[in-house]
Structures are given as structure tokens and as C-alpha cells.
Amino acid sequence: MQKHLKEKWRHGLILILSGLLLWAAWPMSPLTGLIFVAFVPLLMVENRIKSPYAYFSVLWLNFFVWNAGTTWWIWNSTGPGAVGAILANSLLMCFPWMLYRSTKRRLGTRFGLIALVLYWLTFEYIHHNWDLTWPWLTLGNVFATHTEWVRWYAYTGTTGGSLWILTINVMAYAWLFGRAHTSSVSGIPLKRNPMAALLPVLLFILPIGWSLLGWPQTSSQQTTAVQPNVVAVQPNVEPYTEKFNTNKQVLLARLIQLTESVADTSTRLVIWPETAIPSTDGSVMWEDQLEQNPAILQVRAFLNRHPHLLLVTGIDGYRSYGNYNPGRFSIRESDGMYYEAYNSAVALAANMPAIVYHKSKLVPGVEALPRWLGFMGSLFNDFGGISGSLGRSDSAIVFGLPGNPYAPAPIICYESIFSDYTTEYVRRGANILTIITNDGWWGNTPGHQQHMAYARLRAIETGLWVARSANTGISCFISPQGKVVQPQPWDTAAALKLSISPANTSSFYTRTGDWLSRTSWPLACILILATIALRFTKRRNLPAI
């Protein structure tokens, strides 16, 4: 009996081994290298599980373990929302694997393994661009704490990292477990060749070697006195009650005092965090009346004392449409009056009209609900989200001030995990990435640490400095090589300053965008069509009974 129970436990552990390896490899764990074998158990059991329903269950269980172990901290913001997000994302991750299983059975093992790589890359591409986007667990993000391994993201973005991981997993599986298998289509045996073991090893070593030896090791900090400098402020305001129950003038006085404690005559750019100026005290921040708002007038007085500054700050913004309804899904109604709400970034400077950007990449369920899920609005509201959607800008924009050396990209919180979208700011002229975020919603958990680490990848991809202002931490600067400079502790009020030379070049990835994904998804579609065609061809050729 005891032996039987041990056997069941052993089998159970094997069935969730991929999920455990993926979780163990993810930032902030030091076991990043496990990612290169994390999918091998799923490939192994696929050969042994005959029922597609049983294999689907194994997939969902593994991806649930990965999602829950990595993003459990969402619970601190919304318990039901966390459960829904983890279950839904785990389910979506199963689809490329079920497609792989189908392709493998009709086109053979070799085409099947190639298809798996293309299907997963296509899944990640879709997950970056549809209405329920959630790219937090993009495979290429796993190297956020080992940026010295992936400086070549300047050419490929995180998609290159995903391709690297999947290819090594597939090659390792093919060598370890494919020796007795023969492709049903090509007839080519997958034999274990001792020399073939070198291929995944070389594929692991060569990109890291290129990254370590092929990139110049420039200084992570500019110290020349004549260089302009940037100030990032971390006010450390509790996000659930203090921020929205404290007088706005008190919150602004704290931000101004922290800024003036470090700013000098060479300071040209100041960054305050997401929603640093909230709608409180019954005072709504109507964006078409910003210059009459008491909070903005207080900020204007500060900027008039420092006319050389460009301030990038977050606000809770609103726009009224009166009794006219534009018909967008993000439109809200109150007492017959229509309006939109925004999570906005604003550029302010002395003698310059305010420039406003509305967060475009919105958090599903929390800030946005797709129109096609509108019937679930009340459910999302119960989950800690909203029943509709915030308004958004149509595209990325760049802030600027004539005579100011910095042209900042106003990246708001969640947007900083989107590789391709971040390059839009740079193509529009940004020479520094400014990330404004709250991050206090999740408490002192791996959530805010992962979020900061992902910004290191954006720096490498674009070749630009990052200045990050986080309400409760981690505020910091990040060099174009991904090195973190002056990170501020969690739950600490601080202001940090760094002299930074504005960039005058752009990376290959910035110029081309996510070219790997745009190459992968058409190839994936061809393989899906071939799988479907072969399936129906074989059905028509079945003998009559």
C-alpha cells in the first residue's frame, strides 16, 4: 500500500514538473537556468498520454502552477480577480500546446516540434495585442534579472528570448527522448546522436558569450558637472486610503518638497509617479479645464520658481462631453451627462500649455473590459475591476519642451512590459524612457520587483536610459545596458538625481519593432492550415464500412 502511494506521488510530481520548473526559474528566483528544460516534461508526457482531454488537463494544471506561483500577489489587490486571471491565463496557454499535439500527429514529430515553437510565439504576439492582453509571463521576460545574458535583445526584443528558450527545450527533448521515434510523415528516425547533445549546449553558450563579450561596457553613470540631470521622486503614499483621502495640496506639497531637496540648476526633467495628482476632496481633474484646477495652479507656482524644468506626472483625468454621447465603449453616464475617465500622464512646464497622454495599454478587467465582454461588466466590477473601460490614446506620444535636452516617453505602469509598444515612443523621437507607476497595490511582494526588473529589458531593447518613478518603490535609473542605478527601498520616501546624456542613436529592434513575431505568426498559420487539410484529406480517404 505504501509503495503504491509513493508511486502515485511520483507520477503526480512528474505531471506538474513543468509548472514547478517554470515557477522556480522566474524572477525573482536565482534559478533562471531551469527555464531551458522546463518544457521537457510536458513534451515527454505528451507521448505517453493517449487521451487529448487528459493531456489538456495536465497542461492546464502545469500552467496553473506556473501562473499561481508567479503572480499570486495579484491577490493583494483583488482576490476574486486574481483567481479569475490565473485560471484564464492558464487556460489560454494550453492552446498552442494542443495545436502542437494535433500537428505532430498529422505532420510528424519534426514538424510538430517546429510548430510548437511557432505556435507559442504566435500566442505571445496575440497576448501582447488583443483586448485581454497579459504579457507578464512572456518567456523572454525570464532574463530580467540576468540582463548581461541578453544584451542582444537590442536586435530581437523579448521574442528572441522566447525563441531561444523554446528551441533549447525542443532540442533537449529530441535528444533525450526521441531516439526510438520515427516521423510518421517524413520517415526520418529521431535517433540519439552523441554529437547532437552539443547543439543545445552550444545554443545556450553562444548567445550568452555574444552578450558578455560583444557589447561595449560603458559607464553606468554620467558624472560630468555640466551634464543635465533628471530627478525621480518616490513619495511613498499608501495607495488604497491615504492617496484618495488626503488633501491634494498636502500630497503636492510632499512631492514638491522632495523634488526641491535634490534639484539644482542643471536639473531639466522631473518625474512624479502614476496618479501622483489624484481626484480627491470632491475635486475632479477635468482635462479640458486643467489650468483652472487648484492642484495644477499649485504645480504651476512650483514650476515658475524653476522655469528650466519639464515635469512628467500622472493624474486621474476626466473629460466631459455634456449631453452628447460619442458612442465609445469607454463613455460613462451620470445624470444624463457623458464623460470619460483616464489614467493620464501630463507634461507641465513654465510658459507651456499642458500636454496630456492617456494610458493606452490598459490592464484587462481592472482598467479595461472588451466590448465583447460587456455583458460581464457587473462580474468584473465584483472582481475589483470596472464595468466598462478607461479612455485611451490612439498611439504613443513624446513629451518635449523647446530648449530642453530631454524628450521623455510617458510610459504608464503596465505599458512598460510591452516591448514592441515601447519602441513606438522611440520612433516618435523619445530619447529617454520615463516610467511612472504606483506598484503599491500589490504590497511588498515579488510583483513590484518583477515590474521593475522588466524595465531593464526595455532599456536594453531601445538602447535608452530609463528613469522610473514608483509611488512606493522601486524608483531608480536603468542604464542602456540594463544596470540598475540608485534603486530606492520599498516603503520609503525618496528623491533621486542622475546626470544622463540624452540618446542620439536607436537600436535595431527600435527601428524594426517585433520582427520575429511578425515572421512567426504567418508560418504558424501555414502549419495550422496544413494540419487541417491533412486531417480532412485522411478522413475522405477512409474506406467505406
N, C-alpha and C positions, 0 to 999 in steps of 0.2 A: 504493500500500500504506500509506504513512504517513498519507495523507489518510483512508483507511478506518479506521485505528486511532484517529485523532483523533476521528472521528465516533462510534466506539464508546465512547470515553471520555466524550464529551459526553453521549451518551444515558445512559450509566451514572451520570453525575453528576446528571442530571435525575431519574433514578429513585430516588436516595437523598437528594434535596434536602430533602424534608420532615424526614427524620431529622436531617440536619445542622442545619437551622434550629431545630428543637426543642431539640437539644443546645446550640446556641450561645446560645439565649435563656435557658437555665435558670440559676438561682443556682448558682454564684457569678459568672457571666458578667455583664459590663456591658451586653450586647446584648439586654436584655429585650424591647425593642420588636419584635424579629423574630418573636415569638410570634403577632403579629396577621396574619402572612402565611404562617406555617409550614405550614399545611394546604393552601394553594392548589395547590402542585404535585401533591399526591395527588388533589385534585379534578380537576385538569387531565388527568392521565394516565388517570383512570377513563374519560373519554370516548373515549380512544384505544385502550385495551386491551380487546379483544373477549372474550378468554377469562377467565372468573371465576377459574380456577386461576392464571393469570398475574398477575391483579390481586392475588389473595391473596398471592402470593409477593412482589410489590412492597410490599404493606402490611407484611408480616412483616419484610422487610429494613429498611424505614424505621423501624419501631418497635424493631427490634433495635439499630439505630444510636443511636436516642434513649436507650433503656434502658442500653445498654452505656456510652455516652459520659457518662451522668449518674450511674449507680450502680455503676460499675466497682469502687469502693472496697470493696464487699461482699467482694471477693476477699481483702482483708486479714484477714477473719475466717474465711472458708471459701471456698476456690477452687471445688470442685465445686458447693457451694451457690449461689455467685454465678452460675455458668453456668446452673444449673437455674432460678434465679429470673428471670434476664434473658430466657432463652428462653421461659419460661412466660408471663411478663407481656407480652412482645412478642406472643405468640400471642393472648392474651385481648383485647388492644387491637384486633385485626383484626375481631372480631365485629361491633361497631357499624358499621363501615365496609362489611362485606359485606351487612349488613341494609340499609344505606343504598342500596347498589347495586341490591338487589332491589326495594326500594320505589320507587326512581327509575324503574326500567324498567316498573313496573306502574301507578304513580300519577302519573308525570310529574316533571319536574325540580324544579318549585317545591315540591311535597310532599316530594320526595326530600331536598332541602336542609334543609327544616324537620325532617324525620325524622332526619337526621344529627345535628342539634343535640340532639334529644330522646334519641336512642339513646346518644349519648356521655354525656350527663348521667345517664342510667339506668345505664350501665356504671359510672360513678364511684360512684353510690349503692350499687350492689351490691358494688363493690370496697371500700367502707367497712364493709360489714355482714355479709359471708359469712365462712366459716371460713378461706379463703385470702386474707384481706384484705391489700391492699398499696396504700394511697393516697398513697404517696410522690410519685408523678408526677401527682397531681390537677392539672389545668391551672391552677386558681386559685392554687396554691402558687407559681407562677412569679413573683408580685409580692412575695415575701417580703423582698426587698432594696429594694423600692420601695413601702413601706407608705404613703407620702404619696399614692400614686395611688389607694389602695383603702380609705380610711377608711370608705367606705360598706359594707364587709364587716360593719359593725355591724348592717346590715339583711339582708344576703344570705348571709354566710359565703363560703367559697371557691367554692361553687357559682355564686354571682353572677359571680365572675371567670371561671369556665369558660364560662358563658353569654356573657359579654362577648367573650371570645376567639373562640369558635366563630362567633358572629353576625358579627363583623367579617370573619373568614376567608371565610365563606359569601357575604357581600355583596361583598367584593372580587373573589371568583371570578366571581360572577354578572355583575358589571360588566365584568370584563376578558375573560372567555371565553364569555359566554352570549349574545352579540349575534346569532348566526345560529341559535340553537337554539329550537325550539318545543316546548312541553309536549305530549306525546302524549295527555294526558287532557284538559287544560283548553283546549288550542289557543292559549294565550296566548304570543306570542313574547317571548323574553327579549332585548330589544334594548338596545344600549349607548346610554344616555341621558347626555349630559354632566352634567346636574344630579344624576344618580344617583350620580356619583362623590363628591358631597358627603356622602352618607349615611354611608358607613364612616368618613369623616374626622370628621364630627360625633359619631358614636358613639364614636370614640376620644377626642375632646377633651372632650366634656361630662362624662363620669364623672370624669375627672382634674380638671377645673375644679371640679366639685362637691366633690371630696375636698380640694382645696387651699384652696378659699375658703369652703366650707360648714361646716367643723368648727372649733371653738374651739381656739386654740393655747395650751393650758395648760402650766404649768411642768412639766418632766420630773422634777423632784426637789423633795421637801419638805425644808426646812431649819430649820423651827421647832424649837427645842430640846426643847419639851415633847412633840413627836410621838413615838409609839412607833416603834421601828426593827426591822428584820429583818436577820439575818446569814445569809449563804450561804457555805458552806465548799467549797473545791476542794482535796482532799488530795493529788491527783496520785499515785495509786498505780497502778503498772503492772498491767493487768487480767489478764494471762494467767498470770503466775507469782507476782509479788510479793504480790498480794492474797490468793491462796489458799495461799501457802507461808510467810507471815509470821504470827507470833503475833498473835492477835486483840487482846491487851492493848496491843501496840505500835501497831497500827493505830488503836485507840481513843484512845490517848494523843496521837497526832498530831492527830486530829480535835478532841479537847478543847483541846489547846494552841492550835490555830489559832482555835478559837471564842473562847477567853478572851482572845486577843490583841486582839480588836476589840469584844467585847460589853461593854455598860455597863448602868447601872441602868435605862435606857429600852428595852433590848432585850427584846422579847416573843416573838419567833419565830426559831428557828434551824433551818436546813435542811442536812442532810448528804445525800450522793448515793445513787444506786441501789446496793443491796447494799453499803453502807458497812460493815455488820457481816456479813461472810460466815461461812459454816460452815467453820471451819478447825481445825487442830490435833486433828482427830478429834472435835470437839465439834459436834454437830448442834443447830441452833436450833429445838427443838420449840416450836411456838407455844402449846401448852397448858401449857407449863412455862417461859414466858419469865422470870417473876420469880425463878426459881431458877438461871437461866443466868448464869455468871460475867461474861460480857460485859455483860449487861443490868444486873447489880449494879454494875459499874464506871460505867456510864452513869447509874444512879440516884445514885451518890455525887456525880457532877458536877452533876446536876440539883438535889440537895439543897443544894448551895452556891449555886444560882441558882434559888430557888423560883418566880420570876416567869416562867421560860422555858417555852415549848412547843417541843419538839423533834420535827421530822419527819425520819425517817431510813429508808433502805432496809435490808432484811435478806434473807438467804437463809432462808426459813421452811419448816418441815415440820410435818405433823400426822399423828400415829399413830392408826390405827383398830384396833390389836391384830390379832386373828384374824378380825375382821369385815370383809367386803368390801362397801362401799356400791354397787359396780357401775358407778361412773362411769368413763369412758374415761381420766381423769387418774389413776386409782388405780394405784399400783405395789405390787409384792410382793417381799419379801425374807425368805427362811427362814420362809415361812408367815405373815408379818406384813404387814399392808397399811398404806400410808401415801400421803400426797400431798405434793408439793413445790410451793413457791410463790416467786414474785418479789413481795415484800411491801413495803409502806410501813407504818411504825409511828409512832404519836403517843405520846410519853412526856413526862410532867411530874411534878414532885414531888407526892406525895399524890394521884395519879390513876392508875387502872389503865390498862394499855396498850390502845390502840385499834389494830386491825390491818385493813389493806385489802390485798387480793390483786389484783395487776395483772390487769385484765380484758381489755384489748386485747393479745393475745399475738402475737409475731412468728411467722408461719407457718413451719413447718419447724424453726425454732430453739427456740421455746418451746411450740409447739402443732402437733399433727398432727390433722386432722379424722378422726373415727371412720371415715368412708367411705374414707379413705386408709390405714387401719390396716395393710393388707397390705404397704404400702411402708415400714413402720417402720424396718427394717434399712437400707434405702436412704437414708432421711433421716438416720439416725444416721451413716452413712458420709459424708454431705454436711456434717457438722459440726452437725447439729441433734440432735433427740431422737427416740426411737422412739415416744413417747406424747405426753403433754401435761402442762403445769403446771396446777395447780388455779387457779381464778379466782373473784373475787367476782361476784355476780349483777348488781351495779349500782354506780354511783359512790356514794361516801360523802363526808362532810365531817368533817374533824378539828376539834376545838374544846376549849377549856378555859374553865370559868366565870371571868368577870372578865377574860379575855384579849380584846383588841380584834380579833384575827385569827381567821378561820375558814378555814383553808387547804384547798384542793383537792389531795389527794395524787396528782398525775399522775405516772405512772411511765414514763419514757423514751418508748417507741413510742406511748403513748397521746396524746402531745402533738401528733401530726399528724392527730388526728381532731377536726374542727370540731364536729360535732353532739354527740359523746360528751362533749366538754369542757363544753358548755353544761349537761349534766346535773348536774355538780358545782355550778354556779352556781345552778341552780333548786333545789338542795337546801340552799342557804344559804352557799356559799363566797363570801368577799369578797376573796380573793387566790388566784392560781394559783401553786402551788409545783410546779415540775418537777424531779424527781430523776432523774438519768441517769448512765450510765457514759461512753459515746461513745468510750472508749479502744480498743475492739475494732477500730476501723477505721484507727487511726493518724492521722497528721497529713494528712488528705485532705479533699476537699470534703464528705465525709459529715457530720462533726460541725459544719461551718459551715452546711450546709443545715438540719440539725436545729435548730440554734439560731435560724436565720432564720425557720423555720416558726412558732416560738413567738411571734414578733412578730405574726403573723396571729391567733393565739389571743387575744392582748391586745386587739387591735382588735375582734374579733368579740364579746368579752364585756364590753369596757369596763373590765377589771380590770388591776391591776398583775400582773406575772409576776416571781417570784423563782426563779432557775434555779441549781441546784447540780449541776455536772457533774464527775465524778471527775478527769478530765484536762483539762477545758476544753470549751466556753466557759461559765464561770459568769458570771452577770450579772443585772441587773434590767432589766425592759422596761416602759415606761410604757404607759398605755391608748391612746396614740397610736402605739405601735409603735416608739418611740425606745429604743435600747439604751443602758443606763447602766452604767458601770463594768465593761465586758467584760474578763475575765481571759485572758491569753495561754494558748495551748496549752502543755501540759507544764510547768506552773508551779503550785506550791503557793501557795494564797492564801485569804484570808478577806475578804469584803466586807460592808459595812454601809450601809443606807439607811433614812432615815425615810420611812415610807409611811403615808398616811391610808387606812384600810380603806374600801372602796367601800360606798355605800349606795343605789346605783341599778343597774339592769341594762339591757342593750341590747335592742333589738327582736329581734335574732337569738337572744339568750339565751332570751327568753320564748317564741319560736315554734319554735326549732330549725331544721332544714334544710327549710324550707317549699318552696323551689324544687324540690328533688329529689322531694319528696312530690307535687308538682304534675306534674313531668315524666314520671315513670315510668308513670302511668295513660295519659297521652296517647301515650306511646311504644307501649304495649300496644295501643291502639286502631289505630295506624298499622300495626303488625305484623299484627293480625287483618285489617285491610283489604287489606293486601298478599297475605296468604294466600288470602283469599276471592276476590280478583280473579284470582289465579293459577289457582285451581281452576275459577272461572267460565269463564275463557277456554279452559281445557282441555276443558270439557264442550261448548263451542260450536265446537270444531274440526270441520271437515267430514269425513265418513267417506271412507276411501280405497277 
